[in-house]
Every structure is written in structure tokens, then in C-alpha cells.
Amino acid sequence: MEPCQIPPEAGVGAGDSSSGGGIPLPPENDEQVTQAVRQAFFLDPILSVDSFEITTANRVVYLRGMVPTPDLKERAEQVAAQVQGVNRVVNQVRVVTP
């Protein structure tokens, strides 16, 4: 039996987030959870991270701010809930029509 060969294109660190690729590491504390939620909002094509105050306590994410539609309020909660490390989302966002 021949030894297992790692293809050269795999590269060093191909499986960790420090190399710029691979699977990201889960957040280790509340500050990292908040940053991960901010990143998810930033990457979302509809949400504006600047519209929300995002805080985390014991892996519970609190969303505050104002949005023009109930759909945006719901989307913010869904995006936050999908972030790894989030146990629960408390959505205190208010819908304010212009």
C-alpha cells in the first residue's frame, strides 16, 4: 500500500480560515459573534449594517434600529439567526414608514 499523497494544489492551511479560504472558525466569544453578525449583514444584498445596532450577551444577539418595512425586520432576524455561534435573536427593530 502506498502512502497517502496530498495534492500540491491543496496548499498549506487550505482548511482553516486564517489562509483566506476553507471553513471559518466558529466565534469564541460575544464580541466575535457580534462581528460575525455584522459581517453577515454587510454581505447581505438587501440589509444595510448601518441601520442596525447589534449587541450580543451570552450568545444572544440583540437587534435594534429602524427599518421601513416588516420584511426587512424579519430578514435581519433570519440573517442573524443563521450565523454560527448565535443561540437566539431578540429582534427589537422598529418598523417606521417614511
N, CA and C atoms as an extended XYZ file, in Angstrom:
294
Properties=species:S:1:pos:R:3:atomname:S:1:resname:S:1:resid:I:1 pbc="F F F"
N         0.850       -1.173        0.000 N   MET     1
C         0.000        0.000        0.000 CA  MET     1
C         0.898        1.238        0.000 C   MET     1
N         0.593        2.203       -0.850 N   GLU     2
C         1.395        3.408       -0.946 CA  GLU     2
C         0.910        4.453        0.058 C   GLU     2
N         1.820        5.319        0.536 N   PRO     3
C         1.401        6.364        1.475 CA  PRO     3
C         0.471        7.364        0.799 C   PRO     3
N        -0.376        7.958        1.603 N   CYS     4
C        -1.334        8.951        1.105 CA  CYS     4
C        -0.579       10.192        0.644 C   CYS     4
N        -0.901       10.672       -0.521 N   GLN     5
C        -0.268       11.871       -1.066 CA  GLN     5
C        -1.267       13.030       -1.038 C   GLN     5
N        -0.807       14.186       -0.585 N   ILE     6
C        -1.639       15.389       -0.591 CA  ILE     6
C        -1.338       16.141       -1.870 C   ILE     6
N        -2.356       16.411       -2.669 N   PRO     7
C        -2.108       17.118       -3.925 CA  PRO     7
C        -1.502       18.492       -3.667 C   PRO     7
N        -0.570       18.940       -4.489 N   PRO     8
C         0.099       20.216       -4.268 CA  PRO     8
C        -0.838       21.409       -4.297 C   PRO     8
N        -1.941       21.318       -5.014 N   GLU     9
C        -2.855       22.447       -5.079 CA  GLU     9
C        -3.611       22.666       -3.774 C   GLU     9
N        -3.575       21.695       -2.851 N   ALA    10
C        -4.261       21.865       -1.574 CA  ALA    10
C        -3.615       22.982       -0.768 C   ALA    10
N        -2.312       23.102       -0.813 N   GLY    11
C        -1.611       24.194       -0.137 CA  GLY    11
C        -1.626       24.061        1.365 C   GLY    11
N        -0.843       24.911        1.993 N   VAL    12
C        -0.772       24.935        3.451 CA  VAL    12
C        -1.965       25.707        3.981 C   VAL    12
N        -2.631       25.164        4.981 N   GLY    13
C        -3.740       25.872        5.608 CA  GLY    13
C        -5.004       25.908        4.783 C   GLY    13
N        -5.163       24.991        3.864 N   ALA    14
C        -6.329       25.033        2.984 CA  ALA    14
C        -7.631       24.845        3.734 C   ALA    14
N        -7.595       24.271        4.938 N   GLY    15
C        -8.837       24.014        5.649 CA  GLY    15
C        -9.147       24.991        6.761 C   GLY    15
N        -8.299       26.004        6.974 N   ASP    16
C        -8.626       26.938        8.044 CA  ASP    16
C        -8.871       28.335        7.502 C   ASP    16
N        -9.540       29.161        8.299 N   SER    17
C        -9.922       30.483        7.823 CA  SER    17
C        -8.748       31.453        7.799 C   SER    17
N        -7.653       31.137        8.477 N   SER    18
C        -6.521       32.055        8.507 CA  SER    18
C        -5.824       32.156        7.159 C   SER    18
N        -6.034       31.185        6.300 N   SER    19
C        -5.389       31.203        4.991 CA  SER    19
C        -6.229       31.934        3.947 C   SER    19
N        -7.385       32.449        4.365 N   GLY    20
C        -8.228       33.171        3.425 CA  GLY    20
C        -9.211       32.268        2.704 C   GLY    20
N        -9.264       31.016        3.040 N   GLY    21
C       -10.199       30.096        2.404 CA  GLY    21
C       -10.592       29.025        3.386 C   GLY    21
N       -11.355       28.089        2.951 N   GLY    22
C       -11.753       26.998        3.831 CA  GLY    22
C       -12.941       27.371        4.690 C   GLY    22
N       -13.154       26.608        5.716 N   ILE    23
C       -14.292       26.777        6.617 CA  ILE    23
C       -13.908       27.746        7.734 C   ILE    23
N       -14.689       28.807        7.948 N   PRO    24
C       -14.351       29.750        9.018 CA  PRO    24
C       -14.506       29.113       10.390 C   PRO    24
N       -13.687       29.561       11.317 N   LEU    25
C       -13.760       29.065       12.682 CA  LEU    25
C       -14.965       29.683       13.372 C   LEU    25
N       -15.627       28.941       14.275 N   PRO    26
C       -16.790       29.497       14.972 CA  PRO    26
C       -16.352       30.601       15.941 C   PRO    26
N       -17.221       31.590       16.168 N   PRO    27
C       -16.891       32.651       17.122 CA  PRO    27
C       -16.688       32.068       18.514 C   PRO    27
N       -15.684       32.585       19.226 N   GLU    28
C       -15.362       32.069       20.552 CA  GLU    28
C       -15.975       32.880       21.681 C   GLU    28
N       -16.391       34.133       21.405 N   ASN    29
C       -16.950       34.970       22.462 CA  ASN    29
C       -18.013       35.893       21.867 C   ASN    29
N       -18.662       36.653       22.744 N   ASP    30
C       -19.766       37.512       22.299 CA  ASP    30
C       -19.314       38.577       21.303 C   ASP    30
N       -18.126       39.122       21.505 N   GLU    31
C       -17.627       40.139       20.566 CA  GLU    31
C       -17.459       39.552       19.166 C   GLU    31
N       -16.950       38.331       19.097 N   GLN    32
C       -16.791       37.682       17.798 CA  GLN    32
C       -18.136       37.330       17.177 C   GLN    32
N       -19.119       36.972       18.000 N   VAL    33
C       -20.468       36.702       17.487 CA  VAL    33
C       -21.040       37.980       16.875 C   VAL    33
N       -20.894       39.099       17.583 N   THR    34
C       -21.381       40.381       17.061 CA  THR    34
C       -20.710       40.710       15.739 C   THR    34
N       -19.402       40.524       15.660 N   GLN    35
C       -18.683       40.813       14.415 CA  GLN    35
C       -19.135       39.894       13.284 C   GLN    35
N       -19.421       38.630       13.605 N   ALA    36
C       -19.889       37.684       12.588 CA  ALA    36
C       -21.269       38.096       12.065 C   ALA    36
N       -22.141       38.580       12.951 N   VAL    37
C       -23.463       39.045       12.524 CA  VAL    37
C       -23.305       40.302       11.663 C   VAL    37
N       -22.439       41.228       12.072 N   ARG    38
C       -22.183       42.431       11.267 CA  ARG    38
C       -21.706       42.049        9.865 C   ARG    38
N       -20.810       41.068        9.801 N   GLN    39
C       -20.290       40.607        8.509 CA  GLN    39
C       -21.421       40.017        7.658 C   GLN    39
N       -22.303       39.235        8.289 N   ALA    40
C       -23.428       38.636        7.560 CA  ALA    40
C       -24.355       39.722        7.017 C   ALA    40
N       -24.603       40.769        7.816 N   PHE    41
C       -25.438       41.881        7.357 CA  PHE    41
C       -24.748       42.607        6.206 C   PHE    41
N       -23.443       42.823        6.327 N   PHE    42
C       -22.686       43.514        5.295 CA  PHE    42
C       -22.748       42.749        3.972 C   PHE    42
N       -22.682       41.429        4.043 N   LEU    43
C       -22.681       40.599        2.840 CA  LEU    43
C       -24.075       40.419        2.242 C   LEU    43
N       -25.106       40.700        3.026 N   ASP    44
C       -26.470       40.547        2.534 CA  ASP    44
C       -26.775       41.662        1.525 C   ASP    44
N       -27.333       41.315        0.354 N   PRO    45
C       -27.573       42.330       -0.672 CA  PRO    45
C       -28.699       43.310       -0.335 C   PRO    45
N       -29.503       43.012        0.676 N   ILE    46
C       -30.654       43.859        0.989 CA  ILE    46
C       -30.462       44.663        2.273 C   ILE    46
N       -29.821       44.076        3.268 N   LEU    47
C       -29.666       44.746        4.559 CA  LEU    47
C       -28.529       45.762        4.529 C   LEU    47
N       -28.695       46.810        5.306 N   SER    48
C       -27.628       47.792        5.498 CA  SER    48
C       -27.184       47.699        6.954 C   SER    48
N       -25.954       47.289        7.175 N   VAL    49
C       -25.448       47.112        8.534 CA  VAL    49
C       -25.542       48.410        9.330 C   VAL    49
N       -25.488       49.542        8.647 N   ASP    50
C       -25.562       50.836        9.327 CA  ASP    50
C       -26.945       51.132        9.914 C   ASP    50
N       -27.948       50.380        9.517 N   SER    51
C       -29.308       50.591       10.016 CA  SER    51
C       -29.563       49.892       11.345 C   SER    51
N       -28.579       49.117       11.826 N   PHE    52
C       -28.810       48.279       12.994 CA  PHE    52
C       -27.752       48.481       14.073 C   PHE    52
N       -28.195       48.415       15.301 N   GLU    53
C       -27.295       48.295       16.440 CA  GLU    53
C       -27.318       46.820       16.809 C   GLU    53
N       -26.170       46.191       16.822 N   ILE    54
C       -26.071       44.756       17.077 CA  ILE    54
C       -25.221       44.548       18.317 C   ILE    54
N       -25.802       43.906       19.322 N   THR    55
C       -25.047       43.564       20.526 CA  THR    55
C       -25.295       42.099       20.856 C   THR    55
N       -24.389       41.528       21.624 N   THR    56
C       -24.507       40.114       21.990 CA  THR    56
C       -24.188       39.941       23.472 C   THR    56
N       -24.988       39.129       24.146 N   ALA    57
C       -24.747       38.763       25.540 CA  ALA    57
C       -25.055       37.284       25.690 C   ALA    57
N       -24.064       36.525       26.091 N   ASN    58
C       -24.216       35.074       26.264 CA  ASN    58
C       -24.749       34.403       25.005 C   ASN    58
N       -24.210       34.847       23.862 N   ARG    59
C       -24.559       34.310       22.543 CA  ARG    59
C       -26.006       34.585       22.124 C   ARG    59
N       -26.663       35.517       22.815 N   VAL    60
C       -27.981       36.005       22.419 CA  VAL    60
C       -27.744       37.339       21.725 C   VAL    60
N       -28.174       37.455       20.474 N   VAL    61
C       -27.961       38.664       19.682 CA  VAL    61
C       -29.181       39.559       19.812 C   VAL    61
N       -28.914       40.837       20.120 N   TYR    62
C       -29.962       41.841       20.229 CA  TYR    62
C       -29.851       42.784       19.037 C   TYR    62
N       -30.955       42.919       18.307 N   LEU    63
C       -31.001       43.808       17.154 CA  LEU    63
C       -31.878       45.003       17.495 C   LEU    63
N       -31.346       46.198       17.255 N   ARG    64
C       -32.106       47.431       17.452 CA  ARG    64
C       -31.902       48.312       16.224 C   ARG    64
N       -32.849       49.198       16.012 N   GLY    65
C       -32.753       50.110       14.883 CA  GLY    65
C       -34.129       50.344       14.292 C   GLY    65
N       -34.127       50.992       13.133 N   MET    66
C       -35.382       51.286       12.448 CA  MET    66
C       -35.261       50.892       10.983 C   MET    66
N       -36.313       50.273       10.478 N   VAL    67
C       -36.376       49.880        9.066 CA  VAL    67
C       -37.731       50.305        8.505 C   VAL    67
N       -37.821       50.468        7.175 N   PRO    68
C       -39.082       50.947        6.584 CA  PRO    68
C       -40.150       49.869        6.382 C   PRO    68
N       -39.777       48.574        6.439 N   THR    69
C       -40.780       47.528        6.174 CA  THR    69
C       -40.652       46.361        7.148 C   THR    69
N       -41.764       45.679        7.404 N   PRO    70
C       -41.710       44.479        8.240 CA  PRO    70
C       -40.826       43.386        7.632 C   PRO    70
N       -40.753       43.329        6.301 N   ASP    71
C       -39.919       42.318        5.647 CA  ASP    71
C       -38.440       42.493        5.999 C   ASP    71
N       -37.973       43.733        6.070 N   LEU    72
C       -36.575       43.981        6.438 CA  LEU    72
C       -36.304       43.598        7.890 C   LEU    72
N       -37.271       43.850        8.754 N   LYS    73
C       -37.134       43.459       10.159 CA  LYS    73
C       -36.989       41.941       10.257 C   LYS    73
N       -37.853       41.221        9.545 N   GLU    74
C       -37.816       39.763        9.564 CA  GLU    74
C       -36.527       39.229        8.944 C   GLU    74
N       -36.091       39.841        7.850 N   ARG    75
C       -34.856       39.393        7.191 CA  ARG    75
C       -33.653       39.558        8.114 C   ARG    75
N       -33.592       40.673        8.827 N   ALA    76
C       -32.490       40.899        9.758 CA  ALA    76
C       -32.433       39.790       10.809 C   ALA    76
N       -33.576       39.413       11.328 N   GLU    77
C       -33.618       38.342       12.323 CA  GLU    77
C       -33.173       37.013       11.721 C   GLU    77
N       -33.627       36.718       10.510 N   GLN    78
C       -33.258       35.462        9.862 CA  GLN    78
C       -31.758       35.392        9.575 C   GLN    78
N       -31.195       36.487        9.082 N   VAL    79
C       -29.761       36.501        8.765 CA  VAL    79
C       -28.951       36.327       10.046 C   VAL    79
N       -29.323       37.044       11.097 N   ALA    80
C       -28.598       36.933       12.367 CA  ALA    80
C       -28.702       35.518       12.938 C   ALA    80
N       -29.873       34.911       12.846 N   ALA    81
C       -30.088       33.580       13.413 CA  ALA    81
C       -29.264       32.510       12.711 C   ALA    81
N       -28.889       32.746       11.455 N   GLN    82
C       -28.129       31.752       10.701 CA  GLN    82
C       -26.626       31.810       10.971 C   GLN    82
N       -26.179       32.819       11.701 N   VAL    83
C       -24.754       32.957       11.973 CA  VAL    83
C       -24.327       31.921       13.009 C   VAL    83
N       -23.226       31.256       12.719 N   GLN    84
C       -22.710       30.244       13.633 CA  GLN    84
C       -22.352       30.903       14.961 C   GLN    84
N       -22.758       30.281       16.057 N   GLY    85
C       -22.472       30.807       17.388 CA  GLY    85
C       -23.630       31.560       18.010 C   GLY    85
N       -24.668       31.863       17.218 N   VAL    86
C       -25.839       32.571       17.732 CA  VAL    86
C       -26.818       31.547       18.288 C   VAL    86
N       -27.167       31.699       19.580 N   ASN    87
C       -28.143       30.795       20.191 CA  ASN    87
C       -29.572       31.292       20.035 C   ASN    87
N       -29.732       32.629       20.016 N   ARG    88
C       -31.073       33.206       19.927 CA  ARG    88
C       -30.946       34.638       19.458 C   ARG    88
N       -32.000       35.160       18.830 N   VAL    89
C       -32.029       36.552       18.375 CA  VAL    89
C       -33.224       37.236       19.033 C   VAL    89
N       -32.965       38.383       19.659 N   VAL    90
C       -34.028       39.230       20.191 CA  VAL    90
C       -34.130       40.419       19.243 C   VAL    90
N       -35.234       40.457       18.497 N   ASN    91
C       -35.409       41.464       17.458 CA  ASN    91
C       -36.218       42.636       18.008 C   ASN    91
N       -35.509       43.721       18.347 N   GLN    92
C       -36.140       44.917       18.856 CA  GLN    92
C       -36.167       46.029       17.811 C   GLN    92
N       -36.035       45.653       16.562 N   VAL    93
C       -36.057       46.605       15.450 CA  VAL    93
C       -37.471       47.126       15.293 C   VAL    93
N       -37.576       48.441       15.049 N   ARG    94
C       -38.881       49.057       14.853 CA  ARG    94
C       -39.109       49.335       13.375 C   ARG    94
N       -40.343       49.126       12.951 N   VAL    95
C       -40.731       49.447       11.576 CA  VAL    95
C       -41.302       50.856       11.588 C   VAL    95
N       -40.650       51.741       10.841 N   VAL    96
C       -41.064       53.146       10.767 CA  VAL    96
C       -41.229       53.476        9.290 C   VAL    96
N       -42.447       53.759        8.889 N   THR    97
C       -42.686       54.104        7.491 CA  THR    97
C       -42.332       55.562        7.267 C   THR    97
N       -41.678       55.859        6.152 N   PRO    98
C       -41.263       57.246        5.875 CA  PRO    98
C       -42.422       58.174        5.621 C   PRO    98
